Amino acid sequence: MTDQSVISKYERSIEAIKAGKNCQPASSQEVASYYVILASLRCLTADFGQVVTLGEKALNMTQDPYLVYNQSVTLSISGYFSKARATLDKVSEYDLASLSLTEDDGVRITSILQDTISLDRDVLSDDRVRDRFSYDVDRILEMREILSDLGISDSQALSMLDIAGDVLRSRNTFLAHDLYIHTNSIERYLSISLPVSLSASEIAEMEWECIGKVMEQYPEVPYSSFNIGFTSANAHG
């Protein structure tokens, strides 16, 4: 977890630049950037309500693609998958593709696209987008095809991921890293696991709670072919 003193430092910085105490008032873009940074730190302290509130403040000031991307990352890590998708949808895939990102950023943003199942086939067929999102694009398409074959819509898949996100936040924790996604195109099987840094017994409890809540809300889903659950962050290391 992040020390509270770090959070307080950023909060003081935001108030100072808004009040014009650092020579001149900061631009709305600069203030928005501070809010997005602070939102990510709030995630690390499990203050998830502030993750949402601060992100909304930031994106009410600007629709800068890089800030949208970063807030989508934070929301995804916090288990707010529908909110992550809605945030990412604020800018076009082409704007995201034009961002100057590191290799790790490229992996991360494509992971968010997987997590939120938010790119359509016609967009991914565009060479400009495929070149930018070169990491695992085919698996995104495969995920969508399997979900379609199983009769599961994007909104249903996101809703089920959100249920897992609720369980995640109820333990005051967050995703340790990107989701583990396993697909089998022959058997038409899709498994999504949320990696967490908790004990085996805690993960087992979360797994059963998540399965129960998903089955209660979506009894028609073929669970032998589609599964959402939790796993140890070190399980696939």
C-alpha positions as a printed NumPy array, in Angstrom:
array([[  0.   ,   0.   ,   0.   ],
       [  1.06 ,   3.612,  -0.57 ],
       [  2.005,   5.741,   2.433],
       [ -0.638,   8.334,   3.294],
       [  2.058,  11.025,   3.312],
       [  2.457,  10.563,  -0.454],
       [ -1.269,  11.078,  -0.938],
       [ -1.226,  14.181,   1.246],
       [  1.703,  15.613,  -0.701],
       [ -0.183,  15.358,  -3.998],
       [ -3.347,  16.765,  -2.438],
       [ -1.415,  19.808,  -1.206],
       [  0.175,  20.22 ,  -4.629],
       [ -3.224,  20.202,  -6.323],
       [ -4.65 ,  22.804,  -3.968],
       [ -1.548,  24.962,  -4.344],
       [ -1.569,  25.038,  -8.124],
       [ -5.327,  25.628,  -8.217],
       [ -4.904,  28.59 ,  -5.884],
       [ -2.033,  29.989,  -7.941],
       [  0.541,  29.715,  -5.153],
       [  3.27 ,  28.404,  -7.462],
       [  3.922,  31.638,  -9.404],
       [  0.803,  31.307, -11.546],
       [ -2.323,  29.167, -11.617],
       [ -1.958,  25.84 , -13.358],
       [ -3.891,  25.031, -16.492],
       [ -6.896,  22.749, -16.315],
       [ -4.779,  20.137, -18.1  ],
       [ -2.185,  20.219, -15.306],
       [ -4.811,  20.016, -12.589],
       [ -6.482,  17.125, -14.39 ],
       [ -3.131,  15.334, -14.563],
       [ -2.721,  15.678, -10.815],
       [ -6.21 ,  14.277, -10.259],
       [ -5.446,  11.228, -12.415],
       [ -2.191,  10.619, -10.521],
       [ -3.997,  10.998,  -7.214],
       [ -6.7  ,   8.577,  -8.36 ],
       [ -4.048,   5.937,  -9.048],
       [ -2.571,   6.446,  -5.592],
       [ -6.026,   6.16 ,  -4.02 ],
       [ -6.343,   2.784,  -5.716],
       [ -3.199,   1.629,  -3.927],
       [ -4.702,   2.667,  -0.579],
       [ -7.984,   0.899,  -1.445],
       [ -9.926,   4.195,  -1.382],
       [-11.918,   3.128,  -4.41 ],
       [-14.642,   5.756,  -4.115],
       [-11.996,   8.427,  -4.597],
       [-10.607,   6.565,  -7.607],
       [-13.911,   7.202,  -9.351],
       [-14.51 ,  10.72 ,  -8.013],
       [-11.043,  12.042,  -8.818],
       [-11.082,  10.48 , -12.262],
       [-14.421,  12.096, -13.037],
       [-13.059,  15.474, -11.922],
       [-10.081,  15.065, -14.222],
       [-12.018,  14.005, -17.293],
       [-14.587,  16.75 , -16.794],
       [-11.671,  19.118, -17.38 ],
       [-10.132,  17.423, -20.393],
       [-10.573,  14.492, -22.763],
       [ -6.838,  14.184, -23.315],
       [ -6.305,  10.627, -24.66 ],
       [ -3.316,   9.918, -22.429],
       [ -5.211,  10.918, -19.261],
       [ -8.207,   8.892, -20.419],
       [ -5.902,   5.93 , -20.919],
       [ -4.306,   6.282, -17.482],
       [ -7.636,   6.609, -15.705],
       [ -8.881,   3.53 , -17.578],
       [ -5.86 ,   1.64 , -16.249],
       [ -6.646,   2.687, -12.682],
       [-10.311,   1.777, -12.992],
       [ -9.418,  -1.602, -14.475],
       [ -6.947,  -2.341, -11.672],
       [ -9.653,  -1.353,  -9.176],
       [-12.091,  -3.844, -10.704],
       [-14.371,  -1.217, -12.248],
       [-14.454,  -2.881, -15.64 ],
       [-17.609,  -1.239, -17.015],
       [-16.344,   2.155, -15.88 ],
       [-12.963,   1.427, -17.491],
       [-14.637,   0.653, -20.778],
       [-16.899,   3.724, -20.601],
       [-13.85 ,   5.872, -19.87 ],
       [-11.825,   4.382, -22.704],
       [-14.769,   4.976, -25.037],
       [-14.405,   8.729, -24.479],
       [-11.696,   8.796, -27.145],
       [-11.442,   6.938, -30.406],
       [ -9.244,   3.892, -30.901],
       [ -7.345,   5.926, -33.49 ],
       [ -6.533,   8.619, -30.907],
       [ -5.315,   5.913, -28.55 ],
       [ -3.278,   4.371, -31.346],
       [ -1.543,   7.696, -31.932],
       [ -0.334,   8.04 , -28.331],
       [  3.388,   7.934, -27.681],
       [  3.473,   4.945, -25.334],
       [  6.254,   2.724, -24.081],
       [  6.275,  -0.979, -24.892],
       [  4.864,  -1.723, -21.433],
       [  2.11 ,   0.846, -22.027],
       [  1.271,  -0.889, -25.288],
       [  0.875,  -4.186, -23.495],
       [ -1.179,  -2.567, -20.753],
       [ -3.581,  -0.741, -23.047],
       [ -4.196,  -3.852, -25.109],
       [ -4.824,  -5.724, -21.883],
       [ -7.483,  -3.142, -20.98 ],
       [ -9.057,  -3.645, -24.384],
       [ -9.135,  -7.357, -23.606],
       [-10.429,  -6.745, -20.089],
       [-13.249,  -4.552, -21.317],
       [-13.841,  -6.336, -24.645],
       [-14.227,  -2.923, -26.237],
       [-12.87 ,  -3.095, -29.801],
       [-15.085,  -4.093, -32.681],
       [-13.915,  -6.356, -35.511],
       [-14.057,  -3.587, -38.114],
       [-11.781,  -1.388, -36.001],
       [ -9.25 ,  -4.164, -35.418],
       [ -9.195,  -4.944, -39.145],
       [ -7.753,  -1.467, -39.782],
       [ -3.992,  -1.823, -40.386],
       [ -3.175,   1.37 , -38.477],
       [ -4.84 ,   0.074, -35.347],
       [ -3.527,  -3.475, -35.711],
       [  0.036,  -2.153, -36.054],
       [ -0.272,  -0.085, -32.872],
       [ -2.058,  -2.773, -30.863],
       [  0.13 ,  -5.586, -32.144],
       [  0.148,  -7.396, -28.794],
       [ -2.394, -10.204, -28.735],
       [ -4.943,  -8.575, -31.026],
       [ -5.94 , -11.963, -32.411],
       [ -6.896, -13.139, -28.934],
       [ -9.22 , -10.166, -28.514],
       [-11.011, -11.276, -31.666],
       [-11.031, -14.873, -30.446],
       [-12.573, -13.794, -27.128],
       [-15.327, -11.958, -28.925],
       [-16.041, -14.937, -31.189],
       [-16.236, -17.382, -28.269],
       [-18.538, -15.089, -26.306],
       [-20.749, -14.717, -29.376],
       [-20.869, -18.495, -29.863],
       [-21.839, -18.934, -26.195],
       [-24.58 , -16.316, -26.525],
       [-22.917, -13.94 , -24.06 ],
       [-23.081, -10.255, -24.938],
       [-20.403,  -7.673, -24.209],
       [-22.648,  -6.086, -21.579],
       [-23.208,  -9.44 , -19.843],
       [-19.48 , -10.216, -19.826],
       [-18.719,  -6.785, -18.389],
       [-21.436,  -7.21 , -15.776],
       [-19.934, -10.528, -14.692],
       [-16.482,  -8.954, -14.513],
       [-17.986,  -6.167, -12.403],
       [-19.327,  -8.773,  -9.972],
       [-15.78 , -10.086,  -9.62 ],
       [-14.629,  -6.487,  -9.177],
       [-17.096,  -6.007,  -6.314],
       [-15.669,  -9.095,  -4.599],
       [-12.153,  -7.767,  -5.229],
       [-12.834,  -4.395,  -3.609],
       [-14.685,  -5.962,  -0.68 ],
       [-11.285,  -7.371,   0.355],
       [ -9.703,  -3.908,   0.106],
       [ -7.374,  -5.07 ,  -2.613],
       [ -6.789,  -4.556,  -6.326],
       [ -5.493,  -6.445,  -9.355],
       [ -1.849,  -7.397,  -8.928],
       [ -1.372,  -7.158, -12.699],
       [ -3.199,  -7.893, -15.958],
       [ -5.952, -10.476, -16.092],
       [ -5.084, -14.05 , -16.973],
       [ -7.133, -14.973, -20.031],
       [ -7.239, -18.509, -21.383],
       [ -9.032, -19.342, -24.623],
       [ -9.592, -22.587, -26.479],
       [-10.994, -21.94 , -29.925],
       [-11.552, -25.641, -30.64 ],
       [-13.548, -26.398, -27.505],
       [-14.991, -22.853, -27.463],
       [-13.835, -22.196, -23.911],
       [-12.935, -18.902, -22.211],
       [-11.573, -18.425, -18.697],
       [-10.77 , -15.063, -17.093],
       [ -8.882, -14.967, -13.792],
       [ -8.237, -11.896, -11.643],
       [ -4.733, -12.117, -10.088],
       [ -4.469, -10.972,  -6.48 ],
       [ -1.717, -10.921,  -3.859],
       [ -3.603, -12.708,  -1.093],
       [ -3.389, -16.036,   0.698],
       [ -4.676, -19.234,  -0.882],
       [ -7.548, -19.433,   1.611],
       [ -8.633, -15.853,   0.895],
       [ -8.502, -16.474,  -2.846],
       [-10.601, -19.623,  -2.439],
       [-13.232, -17.683,  -0.484],
       [-13.312, -14.978,  -3.144],
       [-13.572, -17.598,  -5.896],
       [-16.616, -19.26 ,  -4.345],
       [-18.276, -15.943,  -3.542],
       [-17.782, -14.74 ,  -7.111],
       [-19.076, -17.984,  -8.642],
       [-22.152, -17.904,  -6.424],
       [-23.019, -14.307,  -7.249],
       [-22.453, -14.742, -10.991],
       [-24.542, -17.932, -11.102],
       [-27.311, -16.262,  -9.128],
       [-27.497, -13.321, -11.532],
       [-26.788, -15.269, -14.741],
       [-28.101, -18.837, -14.279],
       [-28.287, -19.335, -18.039],
       [-24.54 , -18.921, -18.648],
       [-22.774, -22.178, -19.638],
       [-20.197, -22.244, -16.856],
       [-18.457, -25.274, -18.316],
       [-17.45 , -23.009, -21.213],
       [-17.075, -19.595, -19.575],
       [-15.554, -18.883, -16.186],
       [-14.589, -15.768, -14.222],
       [-12.678, -16.137, -10.973],
       [ -9.53 , -15.357,  -8.999],
       [ -6.   , -16.716,  -8.869],
       [ -2.733, -16.034,  -7.102],
       [ -0.608, -13.3  ,  -8.658],
       [  2.261, -15.779,  -8.684],
       [  0.346, -18.69 , -10.192],
       [  1.503, -18.006, -13.743],
       [  4.867, -16.514, -12.94 ]])
